[in-house]
């Protein structure tokens, strides 16, 4: 299993190393997170990407990396077949940037705003997986749910919480990452759309 997804494991390893270093070195954390004024005023554009390799705490890191581990393997094999390993890397890194870009644009001069974490890219991976295997079982708090049902619940919850704005989670990044994951996967292989529809209509195919 592990040898089938070397890039996924590499992404997990790099993210863990960078996150742990940032946990112990606050100045490094401050240099890598997305702080919009630093991008707008100081042109530190790397923050749009590096923010996806640091996390708020161990629980945040663990949740994202476990999700990437379980769903990234199928997506890596998919991209390796149609676009090569480089295609998968671009898919993941692009997910970090695309997912966080709307948040940056909305808060580009807000000195109180900061965002971090791989959630946007992980959402892209997860929703690409849903597109390929909509009826695969996903374990959510020890309860099995079909991937497509989980996806619907995830989108609904993220929209609701994004409008409420009562927590410190960037739900907007989750939504944009999910949309990006679906669109990028379809762009790589458009035939996944009729295959997805066939699976949804006939779950046992």
Backbone torsions as a table, in degrees:
resi	resn	phi	psi	omega
1	UNK	NA	-44.3	-175.0
2	UNK	-67.2	-36.8	-177.3
3	UNK	-72.0	-13.6	178.8
4	UNK	-81.5	-11.3	-175.4
5	UNK	-138.1	57.9	-177.2
6	UNK	-64.9	-34.4	-178.5
7	UNK	-70.1	-40.5	177.0
8	UNK	-59.4	-45.5	179.0
9	UNK	-64.7	-37.1	177.9
10	UNK	-65.7	-43.3	178.2
11	UNK	-61.7	-41.0	177.8
12	UNK	-63.9	-45.2	-178.7
13	UNK	-62.3	-46.9	-179.5
14	UNK	-63.1	-43.6	-179.9
15	UNK	-63.0	-41.7	178.8
16	UNK	-64.4	-44.8	-179.7
17	UNK	-62.0	-49.1	-178.5
18	UNK	-64.2	-41.4	-180.0
19	UNK	-63.6	-44.5	179.8
20	UNK	-65.4	-38.4	176.2
21	UNK	-62.7	-40.5	-179.7
22	UNK	-69.8	-32.2	175.6
23	UNK	-58.2	-40.9	-174.4
24	UNK	-87.2	-16.4	-175.9
25	UNK	-127.9	88.2	-179.1
26	UNK	-52.5	-39.4	178.0
27	UNK	-60.7	-35.2	176.9
28	UNK	-67.1	-43.3	177.3
29	UNK	-56.7	-46.6	-178.7
30	UNK	-63.9	-28.2	-179.1
31	UNK	-79.6	-23.2	-172.8
32	UNK	-102.3	-25.9	-176.9
33	UNK	-68.0	160.9	173.7
34	UNK	-80.3	104.8	170.6
35	UNK	-114.7	101.9	-169.7
36	UNK	-50.1	-43.4	179.8
37	UNK	-58.2	-31.2	178.5
38	UNK	-67.3	-32.7	177.1
39	UNK	-75.1	-45.6	-176.2
40	UNK	-67.9	-46.4	-172.1
41	UNK	-93.8	-34.4	-175.8
42	UNK	-108.8	1.4	177.5
43	UNK	57.1	38.3	177.8
44	UNK	-87.9	70.1	-172.2
45	UNK	-67.9	-19.4	-179.5
46	UNK	-61.6	-22.9	-178.7
47	UNK	-61.1	-28.7	178.5
48	UNK	-62.3	-27.0	179.4
49	UNK	-99.6	-46.7	-174.5
50	UNK	-66.8	-22.9	178.4
51	UNK	-61.7	-21.4	178.6
52	UNK	-81.1	-1.8	-179.6
53	UNK	-113.7	5.6	175.4
54	UNK	-124.7	153.2	-175.1
55	UNK	-135.8	159.7	-175.5
56	UNK	-69.8	-37.0	-178.7
57	UNK	-161.3	-179.6	-176.1
58	UNK	-64.7	-39.1	179.9
59	UNK	-62.7	-42.9	177.6
60	UNK	-59.7	-46.5	179.3
61	UNK	-63.5	-46.9	-176.5
62	UNK	-62.3	-44.7	-179.2
63	UNK	-60.7	-47.0	-178.9
64	UNK	-65.9	-42.3	-176.2
65	UNK	-72.8	-34.1	175.1
66	UNK	-65.5	-41.5	177.7
67	UNK	-62.9	-44.1	178.4
68	UNK	-62.8	-39.7	-178.9
69	UNK	-62.7	-48.0	-174.3
70	UNK	-73.9	-34.2	-175.9
71	UNK	-104.7	-18.5	180.0
72	UNK	-71.1	-24.9	-177.2
73	UNK	-64.6	-46.3	177.3
74	UNK	-64.1	-43.1	-178.9
75	UNK	-65.7	-35.3	177.7
76	UNK	-65.5	-42.2	178.3
77	UNK	-64.9	-38.2	177.4
78	UNK	-61.0	-50.5	-178.1
79	UNK	-70.1	-34.0	178.3
80	UNK	-61.0	-36.1	-178.6
81	UNK	-74.6	-42.7	-173.1
82	UNK	-97.3	-26.7	-174.4
83	UNK	-137.8	1.8	-179.9
84	UNK	80.8	167.8	-179.5
85	UNK	-61.3	-35.0	179.0
86	UNK	-62.4	-37.3	177.8
87	UNK	-60.4	-39.3	178.7
88	UNK	-68.0	-41.3	177.7
89	UNK	-61.7	-45.2	179.0
90	UNK	-63.6	-38.2	176.6
91	UNK	-58.7	-47.5	-177.6
92	UNK	-69.0	-49.5	-178.9
93	UNK	-64.4	-38.8	176.6
94	UNK	-62.1	-35.1	177.9
95	UNK	-62.1	-38.4	177.5
96	UNK	-60.4	-49.8	-174.6
97	UNK	-70.5	-49.5	-177.2
98	UNK	-61.6	-40.0	-177.4
99	UNK	-66.9	-34.2	-175.4
100	UNK	-92.0	-17.0	-174.8
101	UNK	-58.8	-45.6	178.2
102	UNK	-60.2	-36.2	177.7
103	UNK	-65.6	-41.3	177.5
104	UNK	-61.5	-46.3	-177.8
105	UNK	-64.4	-35.4	-179.7
106	UNK	-73.8	-23.8	-175.0
107	UNK	-125.0	25.8	-169.7
108	UNK	-61.4	-19.8	178.0
109	UNK	-118.7	15.3	-177.3
110	UNK	-91.9	106.8	-176.5
111	UNK	-72.6	-14.2	-178.7
112	UNK	-91.0	-5.9	-174.3
113	UNK	-98.6	139.1	172.4
114	UNK	-150.9	150.9	179.9
115	UNK	-144.2	148.1	179.6
116	UNK	-157.0	162.7	176.9
117	UNK	115.2	157.3	-177.5
118	UNK	-91.1	11.4	-171.9
119	UNK	-57.9	-37.7	-179.8
120	UNK	-63.0	-47.4	178.8
121	UNK	-68.0	-37.6	178.8
122	UNK	-66.3	-37.0	175.3
123	UNK	-63.3	-37.5	177.0
124	UNK	-61.5	-44.7	178.2
125	UNK	-62.7	-46.3	-177.9
126	UNK	-61.5	-44.4	-177.1
127	UNK	-77.1	-26.0	169.8
128	UNK	-63.8	-41.2	177.1
129	UNK	-61.4	-45.0	179.3
130	UNK	-59.1	-38.6	179.1
131	UNK	-63.9	-35.0	-178.4
132	UNK	-83.6	-36.3	-177.0
133	UNK	-136.7	73.6	-173.5
134	UNK	-63.3	-25.3	-177.6
135	UNK	-102.8	7.5	174.4
136	UNK	-63.7	145.4	-178.8
137	UNK	-82.7	130.9	175.3
138	UNK	-113.7	130.2	-179.2
139	UNK	-88.4	116.6	-179.1
140	UNK	-116.7	109.4	-176.9
141	UNK	51.2	46.0	175.2
142	UNK	73.1	10.6	176.0
143	UNK	-115.2	131.5	-179.8
144	UNK	-79.4	133.2	176.7
145	UNK	-133.1	139.7	171.9
146	UNK	-59.4	142.5	-175.4
147	UNK	-55.1	-40.8	-176.9
148	UNK	-68.4	-34.4	177.0
149	UNK	-68.7	-42.2	176.9
150	UNK	-61.2	-40.6	-179.1
151	UNK	-62.0	-43.1	179.0
152	UNK	-63.2	-45.1	179.2
153	UNK	-64.4	-40.4	-179.5
154	UNK	-61.8	-46.6	-179.3
155	UNK	-64.8	-45.8	179.5
156	UNK	-60.2	-46.1	179.5
157	UNK	-63.8	-42.4	-178.5
158	UNK	-65.1	-40.6	177.6
159	UNK	-63.0	-45.8	-179.6
160	UNK	-60.9	-48.4	-177.5
161	UNK	-70.8	-31.9	177.4
162	UNK	-64.2	-39.4	178.8
163	UNK	-70.8	-35.2	179.3
164	UNK	-69.5	-44.3	179.1
165	UNK	61.3	37.1	-175.5
166	UNK	-101.8	0.5	178.0
167	UNK	-128.1	-178.8	-177.5
168	UNK	-99.4	17.9	-179.5
169	UNK	-93.5	135.8	-180.0
170	UNK	-85.7	82.3	-178.9
171	UNK	-67.2	-28.1	177.0
172	UNK	-60.0	-41.5	179.0
173	UNK	-63.5	-36.9	177.2
174	UNK	-61.2	-45.2	-177.4
175	UNK	-67.8	-46.4	179.0
176	UNK	-66.2	-36.7	176.5
177	UNK	-63.8	-41.7	178.8
178	UNK	-62.2	-46.9	179.8
179	UNK	-62.3	-42.9	177.8
180	UNK	-60.8	-43.1	-179.1
181	UNK	-59.7	-42.3	179.0
182	UNK	-67.3	-48.3	-176.2
183	UNK	-65.4	-40.5	-179.4
184	UNK	-66.6	-41.8	179.6
185	UNK	-63.7	-42.6	178.2
186	UNK	-65.5	-38.0	179.4
187	UNK	-64.0	-36.9	179.4
188	UNK	-70.1	-41.0	179.6
189	UNK	-145.7	93.8	-177.3
190	UNK	-59.9	-21.3	-178.4
191	UNK	-68.7	-9.7	177.5
192	UNK	-67.8	-22.8	-179.2
193	UNK	-66.8	-55.8	176.8
194	UNK	-62.5	-31.5	177.5
195	UNK	-66.0	-40.1	177.5
196	UNK	-63.0	-46.4	-179.0
197	UNK	-61.7	-42.4	-180.0
198	UNK	-62.3	-39.7	179.4
199	UNK	-69.4	-37.3	179.6
200	UNK	-66.9	-42.8	-178.0
201	UNK	-72.8	-36.9	-179.0
202	UNK	-124.2	84.3	-172.7
203	UNK	-56.5	-23.3	-175.1
204	UNK	-91.5	1.5	179.6
205	UNK	-69.7	NA	NA
